[in-house]
Amino acid sequence: MICWLKGRRRNRRYGEREHLLDVRLRTSQARTARLRVLGVCVAMVVLLAAAWRGGQWLLDWLIYKNDAFAIQQIEVQTDGVLTAETIRNWAMVKIGQNLMALDLARVQRNLQKQPPIQFAAVERVLPRTLKLSVTEREPIAQTLITQPRAGGGVDQFIYDFDEDGYTMQPVNPHWRSAPPLPGEWLPILVGVAGSEVQLGRQTESPQIRGALQLISELKHSPMAGMVELKSINVAVPEILQATTSQGAEITFSLNRFDVQLHRWRLICDQYQKWGRAITWLDLSIANNLPVRSVALSAAPALPPLQPSQPPRIKRKHV
């Protein structure tokens, strides 16, 4: 019995040692496998990094730093009055820069952040030409803003509005490809608050937006060619008080300008038949329009009308 027990203990100890050896062997094998996988991963990362750096170097050598793609010409096309040199300066692109490395979106943003520019398109023309196409904002009205100085006195600033209500400063004469034409002027918006004018932004004032709409619709109305708006007072809510270059004072409501302009033409035609000229008219009232007039012989002689905004002619500057 004693011998049997001793033999059983020896066999148990031998089995335990064998199990420990097997566990250690499997642990060693697992560690070796993990190290092998880690080594493969590190090698792949190194190879990928080397390939990326090599590819980047190759792209720089073949394209992004290749003198064969250095810009030699910057073509500028615009539909307005800005000079090609002004547009090139605003684009912040220079001759000699690599055409392929140029960030076209950045160049477009540089141009479109300038208030006189409504839209800009930028195009690569391989191998060495950059093309800039610009649509300018066309001013249709002006306003004069007076601001007090800290030390006394006042400062006056002139701002232009385009048809959509965007605010901009008058184009610097040095930026223009040609001086303004004789007799070229814009209607003046009177009563505009300084808080309603923000350079490079679209006005939200219903009075100013209404005045701009009136100016635009007049060009295509039955009154086109007969009168010009000299000024529009936007200080009174719900109405616009316009003064024409002939000296007449016309009041409009803020809606249905087409109907009001048509009625104005009918009244003008009728009063001309009677030999009279209108000096004051309130079109904001739907019925029984109040009118004041004078005999045509008593009306002051006026110079012939000249277009305040001649039609744009697309020009290509190179």
Residue pairs with C-beta under 8 A, 6 or more apart in sequence:
63 69
63 98
63 100
63 101
64 98
64 100
64 101
65 98
65 101
66 98
66 100
68 127
69 98
69 99
69 100
69 101
69 126
69 127
69 128
70 96
70 97
70 98
70 99
70 128
71 93
71 94
71 95
71 96
71 97
71 98
71 99
71 102
71 128
71 129
71 130
72 95
72 128
72 129
73 95
73 128
73 129
73 130
73 318
74 88
74 91
74 93
74 95
74 129
74 130
74 131
74 132
75 125
75 129
75 130
75 131
75 132
75 316
75 318
76 84
76 87
76 88
76 132
76 134
76 316
76 317
76 318
77 131
77 132
77 133
77 134
77 314
77 315
77 316
77 317
78 84
78 87
78 133
78 134
78 135
78 136
78 315
78 317
79 134
79 135
79 136
79 312
79 314
79 315
80 116
80 134
80 135
80 136
80 137
80 138
80 312
81 136
81 171
81 175
81 176
81 177
81 178
82 116
82 117
82 134
82 136
82 171
82 175
82 176
82 177
83 175
83 176
83 177
83 317
84 177
84 317
84 318
86 174
86 175
87 111
87 117
87 132
87 134
87 317
88 132
90 110
90 111
90 114
90 117
91 107
91 110
91 111
91 122
91 132
92 107
92 110
93 102
93 107
93 130
99 124
99 126
99 127
99 128
99 129
99 130
100 124
102 124
102 130
104 122
104 123
104 124
107 122
107 132
108 120
108 121
108 122
111 117
111 120
111 122
111 132
111 134
112 118
112 119
112 120
113 200
115 137
115 166
115 167
115 168
115 169
115 199
115 200
116 136
116 137
116 168
116 171
116 175
117 134
117 135
117 136
117 137
118 135
118 136
118 137
118 162
118 166
119 134
119 135
120 132
120 133
120 134
120 135
121 132
121 133
121 134
122 130
122 131
122 132
122 133
123 130
123 131
123 133
124 130
124 131
125 131
137 162
137 164
137 166
137 168
138 162
138 163
138 309
138 312
139 160
139 161
139 162
139 168
139 170
139 186
140 161
140 162
140 163
140 186
140 187
140 212
140 215
140 216
140 309
141 160
141 161
141 186
141 187
141 188
141 189
141 211
141 212
141 215
141 232
142 158
142 159
142 160
142 161
142 170
142 186
142 187
142 188
142 189
143 158
143 159
143 161
143 188
143 189
143 190
143 192
143 197
144 156
144 157
144 158
144 188
145 156
145 157
145 158
145 159
145 192
145 194
145 197
146 154
146 155
146 156
146 194
147 154
147 155
147 156
147 157
147 194
148 154
148 155
149 155
157 169
158 169
158 170
159 167
159 168
159 169
159 197
159 199
160 167
160 168
160 169
160 170
160 186
161 167
161 168
161 189
161 203
161 208
161 212
162 168
162 212
163 212
163 216
164 202
164 212
165 202
165 203
165 204
165 208
165 209
165 212
166 200
166 201
166 202
166 203
167 197
167 198
167 199
167 200
167 201
167 202
167 203
168 199
168 200
169 199
173 179
177 315
177 317
181 310
183 306
183 308
184 306
184 308
184 309
184 310
185 308
186 308
186 309
187 211
187 215
187 228
187 229
187 230
187 231
187 232
187 308
188 230
188 231
188 232
189 208
189 211
189 231
189 232
189 234
190 231
190 232
190 233
190 234
190 235
191 207
191 233
191 234
191 235
191 236
192 205
192 208
192 234
196 203
196 204
196 205
196 208
197 203
203 209
205 234
206 254
207 234
207 235
207 237
207 240
207 254
208 234
210 234
210 240
210 252
210 254
211 232
211 234
211 240
213 257
214 229
214 232
214 240
214 242
214 252
214 257
215 229
215 232
217 257
217 258
217 261
218 224
218 227
218 229
218 257
218 261
221 257
221 258
221 261
221 262
221 265
222 261
222 262
222 264
222 265
223 261
223 264
223 265
223 268
225 305
226 265
226 268
226 305
227 244
227 245
227 246
227 248
227 305
228 244
228 245
228 305
228 308
229 242
229 243
229 244
229 245
230 243
230 244
230 245
231 242
231 243
232 240
232 241
232 242
232 243
233 240
233 241
233 242
233 243
234 240
238 253
238 254
238 284
239 251
239 252
239 253
239 254
239 284
240 251
240 252
240 253
240 254
241 249
241 250
241 251
242 249
242 250
242 251
242 252
243 249
243 250
244 250
245 302
245 305
246 277
246 299
246 302
247 279
247 300
247 302
248 277
248 278
248 279
248 280
248 281
249 279
249 280
249 281
250 264
250 280
250 281
250 282
250 283
251 281
251 282
251 283
251 284
252 260
252 283
252 284
253 260
253 283
253 284
260 283
260 284
263 283
263 289
264 281
264 283
267 278
267 281
267 289
267 291
268 278
271 277
271 278
271 291
271 293
272 296
275 295
275 296
275 297
276 293
276 294
276 295
276 296
277 293
277 294
277 295
277 296
277 299
278 291
278 292
278 293
279 292
279 293
279 294
280 290
280 291
280 292
281 289
281 290
281 291
281 292
282 289
282 290
282 291
283 289
